[in-house]
Amino acid sequence: RDPNRDHEHGRIYRITNPSRPLSEHVAIAGEPIPVLLEALEHPINGIRRRARVELSGRDTDEVISSAKEWISGFDPASEADAHHILEGLWLHQQHNVIDRDLLDLVLNSPVPHARIAARTVQIMWDHSPAAARSSGSEAAVRGEGAAAPEMAAMPEPDADAVVIRTVTEEMRYDVDTFQVSPGQEVKLWFENHDYLPHNIVIGEPGSFEAIGAAADALGADGFGVQFIPESEDVLVASDLLEHNAHQVITFTAPMEPGVYDVLCTFPGHRGTMNARMEVRE
């Protein structure tokens, strides 16, 4: 049971599978740091979250020292160990301790989800005041005094292009509708300013849910195909773009007038990250 549950109000129903045993209780509050680090390996996210919360209140030097020893026991090339090392990276981020060597390990993880999470940490650290401080303990801040790497300037879109950008940390495109003519040669300029990876997919009218569900069904294999499902409903699609990347896509607009669905097919994004392409004279 969650120790934060309300003991005075409401009613809690527990639904269980009678053929499976209940999860065993894992003690977190007040446990020593090595025990909490071991809890970060637990398969249940709620237990890992409670361990992170508990570790956030412990002495930074003690936590980081123990974490480094804990992380050293994992193989960076192993998919089975990838999430454990990622937890170690998040622990450093939580305690405002910049460790570029650890970051590089996770950026080169064999697991795509871990690499994406690491890129988010990289962006945060590149813009963190800790990276620019010139005083303090090296044990508290790795890479102290190092300047954040310069970001390449985004080129200006072509004058004749339909320009669509992502809005940083708002999970949406900056336009909700754009119009083209039947048979028009279209140049679509797509920019991703968000910290998460995004794509842009144009589908047949009414295909929004079918395309999205097919992309979700790809699972981890989706990274290899940019989360673009094999579907006759997909008319045009960009690659899965990382932060501060852009792509130019050229295509011929459909001859059939109508409202065509536009969406990001990365799992969990399409609910707010969608638009419409209107084909009309």
N, C-alpha and C positions, 0 to 999 in steps of 0.2 A: 504493500500500500504506500501511496505517496505520503510522506510525513507532513506535507503542506496542505493536506486535505482539510476541509472545513468540518470540525467535529460537532458543530452546534446547529447548522442549518442544512436543509435539503436531505436528499436521500441518494445514496450511491448504489447503483446496480452493477454487479460484477458478472460479466458474461464469460463463461469458460467452456473449453472443449473437454468433455468428460473423459476422452481417451488420452488426454495429455496432462502431465503434472503441472501444477502451478509454478510460476517462477519463484525461486528461492529468494528470501530477503537478503539484501546486501547492505551491510552497515557502512555508512558514509560519515555521518556527523562525528567529529572528534577523532576520527581514525588517523593513524600516522601517515605521513606523505607517501612512503612506499606502497601502502595498502591502497591509497587513493589513486596512485598511478596505475596500479594493477586493475583498478575499477575502470580505467579508461580503455581497457581492452575488452570490456564486457559487450556482448552482442546487442544488449538493449540500450537504445539511445537515452532513455530517461535516466538510467543509472549513470551513464557517462556524463550526462548533463549535471546531475547532482554532484558528481565528483569534481567537475570543473568549477562549480559554484563554491564548493568547499575549499578547493585549492586556491581560488581567487583571494581568499582571506588569509592565506598563510604567508610566511616570510618569503619574499621574492628570492633572495640568495639561496635559501634552503630548497625551495621548490625547483629552481632552475638547475642547481647542482645535482639534485636527485634525478631530475628529468633527463639530463644529459647522459647519466649513467644508464637510465632506463631505455632511452632511445638507442644507445649503443648496442643493445642486445638484439636489435631487429636488422633484417636484411633489406636495404633500400631497393634491391632488385626483385624482391618478392611481392607478388600481389597480395598475399595473405597478410603481410606486415604493413602494407601501404597506409591503411587507415590509422594504425597505431602511431606511425611516424607523423602523420598529419595531426593527430591529437597533440603530439609533442610540439608541433609548430604553433597550433592554436594556443597552447599553454604559454609559449613564449610571447605571442601577441597579447594575450590577456594580461601578462605581467609587464608589458611594454619593454621587452627585452629583444633587441634586434640581433638575430643570428643569421647572417647571409649564407653561411655554409649549410645550415639546416634547411633554409629556404631553397637553396639550389638542389638539395636532395629531393625535396618534394616536387619541385618544378620539373624534375626528370623522372618522376614516379612512373611505374608501368601502368598505373590506373588513371584513366582520364579524369574522373571526378576529383581525385587528389590534386592533379595538376591545375585544374580550374580553381580549386580552393586556394592553392598556393599562389596563383596569380593575383587573387583578390588580396591576400596578405601582402604580396609584393607591392601592389599599388598603395596600400595603406602605409607600409613602411617607407616607400619612396617619398611620401608626403607627410611623414611623421616628424614632429619637432625633435624627437629623440635622435633622428639620423643627422641632425644638423648641430646638436649640442657639442660643445668643445671641451666640456669638463664633466667630471663624474667618474664613477667606478667602471672599469672595463667589464667587471662581472655583471654590472647592471645593464650595460648597453653594448652589445657587440657592434663593431663597425662604426663606433662613435666618431663624429666629425666628418664622415663621408658624405659627399654631396649626392643628392638623388640624381639618377641618370636623366639626361634630357630626353623629353619626348619629341619624336619627330613631328614636324608641323604637318597638319592635314592639308593636302592640296585643295585648291578651289575647284568646285564642281564645274563641269562644262555648262556653258550658257544654255544649251538646248536640252539639258537633262532634267528628268523628274527627280527631285532630290528628297530623300527620306532619311531622317536621322533618328537614332534612339535618344531618349531623354534620360540623362544620368540619374540613376537610382529611383526612377519612377516607373520602370517596367512598361514603357509604351513608346510608340513612334511619335514623331512630332507632327505628323499629319494623319488625319483620320479618313480622308477621301482625296483621291486624285482622278482626273478625267483624261481619257484618251479617245481617239477616233477609231472606228473599225478599220483594221488593216494598217494602222499607223506603225511606222518604225519607231519604237520607243527605246530611249536610253535611260535606264534607271540607275541613279547614283545613290548607293546605300552606305551610310556611315554609322559606325557603332562607337558612341562616346561613353556608353555605360561600362561598368566594371565587369559585368557578366557577359558571356558569349551569347550572341543573337544571330539569327538569320532572318530573311524575308522570303516568304513563299506566296505565290499568287496561284489561286486555284479556281476551278469552275464555280459558277454560282451555286450556293447551297452546299458546298463541299467542306465547310469550315470544320465541323465535328469529325467527319470521316478522315480528313487529312490529319487532324490533330491526334485522333485516337490511334491511327496507324503509326504516327511518329512516336507516341508514347510506348507502343508495343515493341518498338525496336530495342528498348532497354539500353544496356551499356554498349551494345553493338551500334547504336545510333551515332556514336562519335565517328566511326569509320565511314559513315555515309552522310555526315553533316546533319543528321536527323531529318533527312529528306526521304520519306517513304516511297517505295515503288508504287505509284498510283497514277492512273490515267487522269485523275482529277488535278494533278499538279501540272501547271502550265509553265511556270517560271520559278526558279529558286536560286538564291545566293548561297555562298558557302556559310559556314558557321564562323562569324567574325569575332575576333577578340577585341579587347579595349583599344580604342584609337585606330582601328583599321577601317578600310573602306573597299568597296568593290563596285565596278561598273558592269551592269548587265544590259545587253541589248536583245530585244525580242520584237516580234511582230504582234501587235494587238489582235485579239480575236475579231472575226468579222461579225459575230453575233452580238448585238447590243445587249447590255445587261449589267448587273452589279456583281463583280467578281470578288471572291474572298481573298483577303491579304492577312497573313499571320506569321508569327514566329513559332516554329515547331519544336523549339527546345522544350522539353517537358516542364510543365507548370507555367509557361510564359504566355500562352495564347489567350488566356482569360482577359488580360488587359492589353496585351500587345497584338493588336489587330487593326485592320483598316479596310477600306473598300476601294476597288478600282472600277470606276464607272466607264463603260464603253458606250458611247453615244455620238451621234452626228453633231 
